[in-house]
Amino acid sequence: MSRLGDALVWRLAPGFLGDLARHAVRRYPYVWGDRARLSIAPGAQVNDAMLNCSSGTIVIGRDVVFGHGVSLLTGTHEYHRFGAARKLTVPESGRDIVIGDGAWLASNVTVLGPCRVGEHAVVAAGAVVVHDVPPYTVVAGIPAHPLYELDKP
């Protein structure tokens, strides 16, 4: 929700009903682009994620957990163009994102496609993922880099 939208909800809906409205609005993801390019498996908890499917597909596996404010961004612009052409030229494919089963993306993580976050990987809060994350690996930082591997069950 925009800052203006936030301000309006706070002013127009105080008290319990306002709290309920704010919770409902922020609990569901915002999808930018063709929803047919998005697949969310059963058991995935995506909260208030921003899912941009403009330039590829997004596949979210079973039992994935997102913190608040996660962004999965396939969309990009043709940076070698200028002016209106840069703004209007968006590739239609090639920037797919796959989040493997059981992965955990903590709050405010940004994933830039194309990339894959492996099964049961953990991405620390605020990290920016620009490369593939191996399964059972904890990553952090900007750009995200491996910290250590988790023991497999």
N, C-alpha and C positions, 0 to 999 in steps of 0.2 A: 504494500500500500504506500502511496506517496506521502510526503510530509503533510501536504494539504489535507489528504484523506485522513491521516492520523489525527490532525487537529480537529477536523470536522467530527469524527467519531467521538473524540474526547469531549467536545463542547455540546454535541447534540444528544449524546447518550451517556449521561452520568450514571453512577451507581451500578447496581447489579446487572441491569440489562446492558449497560455500556461495556462492562467487563465481559459479559457473554459475547457481545458483538465483536469486540476486539480479539477475543480468543478465537472465535470462529473464523474471522478474516485471516488471522496470521497462522492458522493451523494447516492450511492447505497450500500446495505449491502453486506458483504462477508459471504457466506454460506459455512461452513465446514461440510462435511458429506453428507448424503443422502437428497437431496432437497425434496423428497417425504415426509419427516418427518416434513416439515415446512408448516404452514398455516398462511397466512397474510390476514386478512379481509379487505374489501374495506374501504378506508378512513384512513387507518393506515399510519403513516409517520415514517419510520424507519431509514432514513438518512444513515449514514455510519456505521451501526451496524455490529458487529461480531456475527454471529448466528451459534453456534456449535451444530449440531444435531447428533453427534456421538453416544451418549448413551441414546437417548430419542427423543421425539417429542417436537416441539415448536409451540404453538398456540398463535397468536397475534390477539386480538379482534378489533372490529370496532373503528375507531377514536382514536386509541392509538397514542401518540406522544412520540418520542424518541429524546433526545438531541444528540449531536455528541459523538461518541466514546462509545456507549452502547455495552455491551457484554452480550449475553445470552448463558450460557455454560452448556450443558447437558453432555459433554464429561468429562471423568475422566480416571484415570489409576488405576490398582490394586496396591495400595500403600504397601500392605503387601508382594509384590514380590520384587525381587532385580535384578539389572543389566538389561539385554535386556528383560527379562520377564516383568519387570515393564513397560518398554516403549511400548511393543507390546501387552500387555493384556488390552483391553478396553472393558468394559461391553457394550452390545448392546442395553440394554433397562433399564427402571426403573428410569430415571432421568428427567422426563418430566417437561417442563416449560409452564405455561399458563399465559398470560398477558390479564387481563379482559378489556372489552370495556371501552374506555374513559380514561384509565390510562395514566399517564405522567411519563416517566423515564427521568430525566434530564441528562445532559452530564456526561459521564464517569461513569455511573452506571454499576455495574457488578451483574448479577443474576446467582446464582449457583443452578442448579437443584438437586433434585426435589423441586419445589415450585410453588406457584401460587400468582400472584399479582392481588388483587381484583379489581373490577370495580371502575373506577374513583379514584383510589388510586394515590398518588403522592410519587415518590421516589426522594429524594434530590440528587443533584450533588455529584458524588464521592462515593455514598453509595454502600455497598456490601450486597446484599440480600441473606440470607441463609435459611430463614424461610418464611412461607406464610405471605403475607401482607393482612390484612382484607380490604374489600371494603371501600371506602371513608375515608381512613386513610393516613396521611402524615408520612413518615418514613425517617430517616436520620442516618448516622453513619456507622461504621465498627465494628461489624456487624450492619445492619440497625435495628433500634428500633423505635417504634411508638412515635411520638411527640404529635399529636392530631388528632381528627376526624373532617372531613369536614361536614358541614350541607348538608343534602340531599335535592335535589330540590323538 
